Amino acid sequence: MFIKAIENNLDCVKAISTAYKTPSSDEVISSMFSFIVINEEGWVLTTKSVANNIVFADKIHTDYEKVRQELLENKIPPKKIFKKYKLNDDSIMIFKNVFLNTIASWTNLKIFAHDTLDLALIKFDDPKDLVCSKFPIFAKEDAKQGEMLCRLGYPYSDFKAFKYDHSKKDIVLNEIVDGNLQIFPSEGMLTRYLLDSNKNLTLFEISNYSFIGQIGGPIINKNGEIVGLLLGNAFKDAEIDINAKVKRGNKEVEIKQNNFIPLSICLNVTEIKKFLDENKVKYKTK
């Protein structure tokens, strides 16, 4: 059902890899999120929470640079340096992001966050060699209840774009950062529309859960048109509780189970297009 629809969006749905390190370990903890390249001018669409990672990384980088210089000088023990800068064992000491297979270089970037919704735009200034030749098409209308839809993104938390370099006392990119990185689709039915914090019906549910790495990625219909943006997961209490004793072989076993229905929470295309229009971003629609 979604074969052609997925093919039409392979070029514009991209991944951002996030990594961090604490003072207590040299292990680099990685995460993945998704975003959509809107046009050739370097506009990118994702969630506000994903965009906030970029802001956070800039702040951490500024704070860590002083720590890094003292670590490189190696005049006092690392623990004393960490204590001096009020870093405990669980502090995020280094935090990095990389846009995978997206853009060769840019001079700067700006973030435009929605006032109330989990929605953000990222604009690359002077983008060079944008790795995207086919841009998304946004649906004219919101998806309907009962419609089968598809999530696209990159749910690969085990993907290692970064490693820790002891000589530099910093997280650096691996030599090969794309590897066998493939888009991951998963389908679901639109179950109902939901109220946002302003009590407007801007959100909708899709049956089944999503993977964290798909957050920030698009929801597409069978024609490959974007009808929403994936924000996260929710779990509805099914109110079907099990408390029973059953036989397993010759033994009586007590079973206790609480049932929850996993759902994906998405933002509808009408609100996305309003936000694009407000920021004068060019986009395609049928």
N, C-alpha and C positions, 0 to 999 in steps of 0.2 A: 504493500500500500504506500509506503513512504520512500521507496527506492529512489525515484526521480527527485522527490522533494529534498531528500538528504543530499543528493549529488549537487543540486542547485545551491546549496548553502555550505559546501565543503570549503570554499575559498574564503568566506567572510567570517566564519566562526573560529575564533582563536583561543589560545590558552595563555594564562599568566601563571607562572610558577613562583611560589612564595617560600622563603626559607628563613629559619631563625636559629640562633644558638644561645645557650645560657652559659654563665661562667663555670658551672659545675661539670660541664661535659663538652667534648669536642664533637659530639653528634650533631648533625645538621637535620633539623626537623622540617620536612617539606609538606607543602599543600598545593593544590591546584584549584584554579577557578577559571571561568570562561567569560568571554566578551564578544561583541559583534563589531566588525569594522563597517561603518555606515557608508562612507564614500571615499573618493580619491583625495580629498582634502585633509585626511587624517583624523576624522571624527570617529570615536569609539563609544559604544553604548554598553553599560553594565549596571550592576547594582551599586548603591551608595556604599554598602559595606565593603565591596571589593575595591572601590576607588579609595576608600579610607586607608586601605593597606599601603597605598602609595604615599599618602601624606604621612602615615606613621613611619614608614621606612626612611623618609627624608629626615624626620626628627631624630630617629635612632642613629642614623648615620652621622649627623652633626654632633650628637652627644658622645658617640663611641670613638670618634676620631682622636679625641684627647686621650682616652683610655688606650687606644691602639698604639699611639706614639710612645707612651710610657712602657707598654709591654715590649715594644721593639727595642727601647733603650736598655731594658733588662737591668735596671739599677736597683730596683726593690722587688720583692716577691709579688707575684700576681695577686695573691690574696689580699695583700695590703693595698694594692691598686684598686681592686674591686671594692674594698671597704671605703677607701677614700672617695670613690664616686657613688657610694651607696647602692652597690649592686650586690644582691644576695644570690644564693644558689639558683633560684628560680626566675631571676630577672631576665627579660629578653635583652641581651647585650648587643647582638647584631641582627639586623632584619633586612632582607633583600627581596626584590622582585625582578622578574624578567618577562618581557612579552615574547612568547615563543613563536618563531616563524611568522613574524608580523611586519617588522620594519627594520631597515638597515641602520638608520640614524635619524636623529632629529635634534633641533637646537634646544627645545624646551617643551614642557607640556603643561596644560592647565586643566583643572577639574571644575566641572559645573554640576553641583549637587542639587537635587530637587528639595524644595523646602520641607515637604511632609512625607513623600513617598521614598521607598528604598530604590532610588533611581539616580543614575549619574551619567554624565558625558565626560569623556576625556578627549582633549584636542592636542594632537601633536603639532607643534609649530615647525614649519618647513620640513615636512616629512620627505625622506629620500628612500627610494626603492621599497615602496610599500608592497608587501607580498600579498596582494589581493587584486585580482583582475575582474572578479564578478561580485557585485554588491547585492545586499539583500533586498527583497521586495516585501513591503509591509501590506497587510490585508486592509481592505477598505473598511471592513466592519469587524466587530468583536466576534469571537467564536461562540457557537451556540451550545447550550446544554445537551449532552449526549454525543457531541462530536468527538471523534478520535483524533488525538493530537500527539505530537512527538517532541520530546526534549532532546536538545543537542548540547554536548559539552565534553569535558575532559576529566572524568572522575578517576584520576590516577595519583593517589597520595604517595605511592611508592616510586613515582617518577623522580629521578634525582638530577635536577638541573644544576645544583650547586654542590660544592665540597668545601671543607675547611682547609685553608692553606696555613700551615704552622709558620712558615717563613714570613708571611705577610701579616699574620695574626688577623686574618679576615676570611670571610666567605667569598669564594670566587666561582665563576662559571666552570662547569665541566667542559672539556674540549668538544664533546658531542652532546648537545642539549636537546635535540629533537628525537633522535633514535627512531623507534617504531611508534611514535606518538600518533594515534588514530582517534578520530572523533568517535564518541560513544552515544548512539541513539537509544532512547527508551520510550515506549508508547504508554498512553493512558487516556481515559475518557474524562471530558469536562463534566464534573459532577454538579457544581453549583457556583454561583457568584457570591462574593463575600464583601462586607463593608470594611473600608479602611478606617484609619484613626479619625478621619473627618466624617465618618458615616456615609461615605459614597461607595457605590458598587464598582470599585475599580479593580478588585482582586477576584481571582477564581481558583478553584481547586481542580487538580487532575488526580484521578485514581492512581494509587501506587506511590511509593516514595521515590525521591530523586537522590542522586549521589552529590556529595558536597562539591565535587569538582565541576558539576554542571551548573552550579549557581552563577548567575550572570549571563548565562547562555539563553538562546531563544527557544520559544515554543512555536512550532510550525504546524500548519495544517497539511492535508494531503497534497495540496498544490505547491507546497514549499514556501508559502507566504508566512511571514512572522505575525503571529496573533498574540504574543505575550512574551514576557521575560520571567525566567525562573528566579524566585526570591528565596525559597527554602522549603522546609518540610513542616508538617503538622501531624499530630496523631489524635484522632477522634476516638473517645471511649465508646466501644461498641455495646457496652452494658451487658455483655455476655460473660459472666464470671462462672468459672468451673471450680467446684469443690466436691470432689467425688472420690470414692474408693473403687478401684478396679483390680481385676486379677491379672497378674503377669506370671504365667506359669503356675506355680503352686503358691505364689505369694500375693498378698493383698497390698496394693500400693495406693497411697493417697495422692491424688492429683489436684493441684491448685493452679489456676491460670486466669489471668485478666487479659481480655482481648481488646486491642486497639487497632483502628483502621489507619494505615499510613496514607498520607495525602501530600501532594505537592502544592505549594502556594505560588501563584503567578500574578503578574501585573498585566492588565489588558492592553491591547494595542492602541485603543483610543487615547489613553493617558500617555503612552509612549510618544505617539505622534504629536500630541499637544506640546509635550516637552521639547521635542525636536523643532517644532514650529517657533516656540518661544525663544529658542536659542539660534534661530535662523540656520538650521542645519538642513542641507539638501538630502533628500532620500527618495527612494523609488516606491511607487505604489501602483496597483492596477486600477 
